[in-house]
């Protein structure tokens, strides 16, 4: 290593991504200096900390650290003093100051950002699943769904699917049409995953008329005819009655958030019952 090259050790009790990003951003302010960084991740023992600090002393390295455990953070400081190593605490001081400002004790839990990242990717995967499984597409996906929404046209299947997907649930939806049998896969999955959507006659007439206007179609089409819709609703109620496992969820005049909350409550109650 060139005598002019400076060493910076990045020490983290998690993945080290946060510390690396902050440290590298700071180093861009010093273009004339030659700096070599080395990252130590998942450092969670005093033995590891001491070894790193000994190396830092020998190589005259500067140590940047994100160690959230108070005892280990204090140990970094004490060994830095012992070995005369320059150190910078990237997150500990901030967490303590925020705790004082918020009037709340910090969790002092490692890996929270990584957990949040995992939740983010879970939601992305769920949204992709909902898009691919919308309106009866890819019935082979039904077995992988957390929830399966069924109902007549314009009963809020797609908006509910997308809203639930953004909460991390894999949701498929299947349209019901009196003349067309549902896909056989619907009856091959766990029937407790299925949620049967219903809506009142006046609401369904109104939303179908709105749909026709949006598409530039004549308002007197059979799709939005009151008599035809009434027949569809009678048929679907009889169809639901033959499958008592399916909870019937009324979407009439309700916000997507309210209907989704009811479905999540039903799902969690069923999970608790199976676990108990």
C-alpha positions as CSV (number, residue, x, y, z in Angstrom):
1,X,0.0,0.0,0.0
2,X,1.3,3.5,-0.9
3,X,2.4,5.6,2.1
4,X,0.1,8.4,0.9
5,X,-3.0,6.1,0.9
6,X,-5.2,6.6,3.9
7,X,-7.2,3.7,5.4
8,X,-10.8,4.0,6.6
9,X,-12.5,1.0,8.4
10,X,-16.3,0.9,8.3
11,X,-17.6,-1.2,11.2
12,X,-21.3,-2.1,11.5
13,X,-23.4,-4.5,13.5
14,X,-25.8,-5.0,10.5
15,X,-25.2,-5.2,6.8
16,X,-23.1,-2.0,6.8
17,X,-25.0,-0.5,3.8
18,X,-26.0,2.7,5.7
19,X,-22.4,3.3,7.0
20,X,-20.9,2.6,3.5
21,X,-23.3,5.1,1.8
22,X,-22.7,7.8,4.4
23,X,-19.0,7.3,4.5
24,X,-18.5,7.2,0.7
25,X,-20.7,10.3,0.3
26,X,-18.5,12.2,2.8
27,X,-15.3,11.0,1.1
28,X,-16.5,12.6,-2.2
29,X,-15.7,15.9,-0.5
30,X,-12.0,15.1,-0.5
31,X,-11.0,14.5,-4.2
32,X,-7.3,15.0,-3.7
33,X,-6.9,12.3,-1.1
34,X,-6.2,8.6,-1.8
35,X,-8.5,6.6,0.5
36,X,-8.9,2.8,0.8
37,X,-12.0,1.6,2.7
38,X,-12.6,-1.8,4.3
39,X,-16.0,-2.8,5.7
40,X,-16.6,-5.1,8.7
41,X,-20.2,-6.3,8.9
42,X,-22.3,-8.0,11.6
43,X,-19.8,-7.1,14.3
44,X,-21.6,-8.1,17.4
45,X,-19.0,-9.1,20.0
46,X,-16.3,-7.3,22.0
47,X,-13.7,-9.8,20.7
48,X,-14.4,-8.7,17.1
49,X,-14.3,-5.0,18.1
50,X,-11.0,-5.4,19.8
51,X,-9.4,-7.2,16.9
52,X,-10.6,-4.5,14.5
53,X,-9.3,-1.7,16.7
54,X,-5.9,-3.4,17.0
55,X,-5.7,-3.6,13.2
56,X,-6.8,0.0,12.9
57,X,-4.0,1.1,15.2
58,X,-1.3,-0.9,13.3
59,X,-2.6,0.5,9.9
60,X,-3.3,4.0,11.2
61,X,-6.8,3.7,10.0
62,X,-9.8,5.9,10.8
63,X,-12.8,4.0,12.0
64,X,-16.4,4.9,11.1
65,X,-18.9,2.8,13.0
66,X,-22.7,2.1,13.2
67,X,-23.0,0.0,16.4
68,X,-26.4,0.4,18.0
69,X,-25.9,-1.7,21.2
70,X,-25.0,0.8,23.9
71,X,-22.5,-1.6,25.6
72,X,-20.7,-2.3,22.4
73,X,-20.7,1.3,21.4
74,X,-19.0,2.2,24.7
75,X,-16.5,-0.6,24.0
76,X,-15.6,0.9,20.7
77,X,-14.9,4.2,22.3
78,X,-12.8,2.7,25.1
79,X,-10.7,0.6,22.8
80,X,-10.3,3.5,20.5
81,X,-8.9,5.5,23.4
82,X,-6.7,2.6,24.4
83,X,-5.2,2.1,20.9
84,X,-5.3,5.8,20.1
85,X,-7.5,5.3,17.0
86,X,-9.7,8.1,15.6
87,X,-13.3,7.1,15.4
88,X,-16.7,8.6,14.3
89,X,-20.1,7.3,15.5
90,X,-22.5,7.7,12.6
91,X,-25.7,6.7,14.2
92,X,-25.4,6.3,18.0
93,X,-25.3,10.0,18.8
94,X,-28.2,10.7,16.4
95,X,-30.4,8.0,17.9
96,X,-29.8,9.3,21.4
97,X,-30.5,12.9,20.5
98,X,-33.7,11.8,18.6
99,X,-34.7,9.8,21.7
100,X,-34.3,12.9,23.9
101,X,-36.2,15.0,21.4
102,X,-39.1,12.5,21.0
103,X,-39.2,11.7,24.7
104,X,-38.9,8.0,23.9
105,X,-36.4,5.2,24.7
106,X,-34.7,3.9,21.5
107,X,-35.2,0.2,20.6
108,X,-31.4,-0.3,20.2
109,X,-32.3,-3.1,17.6
110,X,-29.9,-4.0,14.8
111,X,-30.9,-4.6,11.2
112,X,-34.0,-2.5,11.2
113,X,-33.2,-0.9,7.9
114,X,-32.7,-4.4,6.4
115,X,-36.1,-5.5,7.8
116,X,-37.7,-2.4,6.2
117,X,-36.0,-3.2,2.9
118,X,-37.4,-6.8,3.1
119,X,-40.9,-5.4,3.6
120,X,-40.5,-3.1,0.7
121,X,-39.5,-5.9,-1.7
122,X,-42.3,-8.0,-0.3
123,X,-44.8,-5.3,-1.3
124,X,-43.2,-5.0,-4.8
125,X,-43.6,-8.7,-5.3
126,X,-47.2,-8.6,-4.1
127,X,-48.1,-5.8,-6.5
128,X,-46.5,-7.7,-9.4
129,X,-48.5,-10.8,-8.4
130,X,-51.7,-8.8,-8.3
131,X,-51.2,-7.3,-11.7
132,X,-50.4,-10.7,-13.2
133,X,-53.4,-12.3,-11.4
134,X,-56.0,-9.5,-12.2
135,X,-59.4,-10.2,-13.7
136,X,-59.0,-14.0,-13.9
137,X,-55.5,-14.0,-15.5
138,X,-53.1,-16.8,-14.8
139,X,-55.5,-19.0,-12.8
140,X,-52.5,-21.2,-11.9
141,X,-51.4,-18.4,-9.6
142,X,-54.5,-18.9,-7.3
143,X,-52.7,-21.5,-5.2
144,X,-50.0,-19.0,-4.4
145,X,-52.4,-16.2,-3.4
146,X,-52.9,-15.1,0.2
147,X,-56.4,-13.9,-0.8
148,X,-58.7,-14.6,-3.8
149,X,-61.4,-12.0,-4.5
150,X,-64.4,-13.1,-6.6
151,X,-67.4,-11.1,-7.7
152,X,-69.5,-9.7,-10.6
153,X,-68.0,-7.0,-12.8
154,X,-67.5,-3.6,-11.0
155,X,-67.6,-4.9,-7.5
156,X,-64.2,-3.3,-6.6
157,X,-62.1,-6.5,-7.2
158,X,-59.2,-4.7,-8.8
159,X,-59.0,-1.7,-6.5
160,X,-59.1,-4.0,-3.5
161,X,-56.5,-6.3,-5.0
162,X,-54.1,-3.4,-5.5
163,X,-54.7,-1.8,-2.1
164,X,-54.1,-5.1,-0.4
165,X,-51.0,-5.8,-2.5
166,X,-49.5,-2.5,-1.3
167,X,-49.8,-3.9,2.2
168,X,-47.8,-7.0,1.2
169,X,-50.6,-9.5,0.5
170,X,-50.5,-11.6,-2.7
171,X,-54.1,-11.1,-4.1
172,X,-55.7,-12.7,-7.2
173,X,-59.2,-11.8,-8.4
174,X,-61.7,-13.8,-10.5
175,X,-64.7,-12.3,-12.3
176,X,-68.0,-14.1,-12.0
177,X,-70.3,-14.3,-15.0
178,X,-73.5,-16.3,-14.9
179,X,-72.9,-18.0,-18.3
180,X,-69.2,-18.8,-17.8
181,X,-68.0,-21.4,-15.2
182,X,-65.3,-20.1,-12.9
183,X,-61.8,-21.7,-13.4
184,X,-61.5,-25.1,-11.9
185,X,-58.4,-23.9,-9.9
186,X,-60.8,-21.8,-7.8
187,X,-62.1,-25.0,-6.2
188,X,-58.7,-26.7,-5.8
189,X,-57.2,-24.1,-3.4
190,X,-57.8,-23.6,0.3
191,X,-61.4,-22.3,0.3
192,X,-60.7,-20.0,3.3
193,X,-58.6,-17.8,1.0
194,X,-61.7,-16.9,-1.0
195,X,-63.6,-13.7,-0.3
196,X,-67.0,-13.2,-2.1
197,X,-67.7,-9.6,-3.0
198,X,-71.3,-8.3,-3.2
199,X,-72.8,-4.9,-3.9
200,X,-76.4,-3.5,-3.8
201,X,-78.4,-3.1,-7.0
202,X,-78.5,0.7,-7.1
203,X,-74.8,1.0,-6.5
204,X,-73.9,-1.5,-9.2
205,X,-76.3,0.1,-11.7
206,X,-74.6,3.5,-11.1
207,X,-71.0,2.3,-11.4
208,X,-71.7,0.3,-14.5
209,X,-73.3,3.4,-16.1
210,X,-70.2,5.3,-15.2
211,X,-68.1,2.6,-16.8
212,X,-70.0,2.8,-20.0
213,X,-69.7,6.6,-20.1
214,X,-65.9,6.3,-19.5
215,X,-65.7,3.9,-22.5
216,X,-67.9,6.1,-24.7
217,X,-70.5,3.4,-25.0
218,X,-74.3,3.9,-25.1
219,X,-75.9,4.0,-21.6
220,X,-78.7,1.6,-22.6
221,X,-76.3,-1.4,-23.1
222,X,-77.4,-4.6,-21.4
223,X,-74.3,-4.5,-19.2
224,X,-75.8,-1.6,-17.2
225,X,-79.5,-2.5,-17.6
226,X,-81.2,-2.7,-14.2
227,X,-83.1,-5.9,-14.9
228,X,-80.0,-7.7,-16.2
229,X,-78.0,-6.6,-13.1
230,X,-80.8,-7.7,-10.8
231,X,-80.6,-11.2,-12.4
232,X,-76.9,-11.3,-12.0
233,X,-77.1,-10.4,-8.3
234,X,-79.7,-13.1,-7.7
235,X,-77.5,-15.6,-9.5
236,X,-74.4,-14.7,-7.6
237,X,-76.1,-14.8,-4.2
238,X,-77.3,-18.3,-4.9
239,X,-73.8,-19.2,-6.0
240,X,-72.3,-17.9,-2.8
241,X,-74.9,-19.7,-0.7
242,X,-73.6,-23.0,-2.1
243,X,-70.2,-22.2,-0.6
244,X,-70.6,-21.3,3.0
245,X,-66.9,-21.2,3.6
246,X,-66.6,-18.0,1.6
247,X,-67.2,-14.8,3.7
248,X,-69.5,-12.5,1.7
249,X,-68.1,-8.9,1.9
250,X,-70.4,-6.0,0.9
251,X,-68.6,-3.2,-0.9
252,X,-71.7,-1.0,-1.3
253,X,-70.8,2.6,-0.6
254,X,-67.6,1.7,1.3
255,X,-64.1,3.0,0.9
256,X,-61.5,0.5,-0.3
257,X,-59.6,1.0,3.0
258,X,-62.7,0.0,5.0
259,X,-63.5,-3.1,3.0
260,X,-59.8,-4.2,3.0
261,X,-59.7,-3.8,6.8
262,X,-62.6,-6.2,7.2
263,X,-61.0,-8.8,4.9
264,X,-57.7,-8.6,6.8
265,X,-59.6,-9.0,10.1
266,X,-61.3,-12.1,8.8
267,X,-58.0,-13.5,7.6
268,X,-56.2,-12.9,10.9
269,X,-59.1,-14.4,12.9
270,X,-58.9,-17.6,10.8
271,X,-55.1,-17.7,11.2
272,X,-55.5,-17.3,15.0
273,X,-58.1,-20.1,15.0
274,X,-55.9,-22.5,13.1
275,X,-52.9,-21.6,15.3
276,X,-55.0,-22.1,18.5
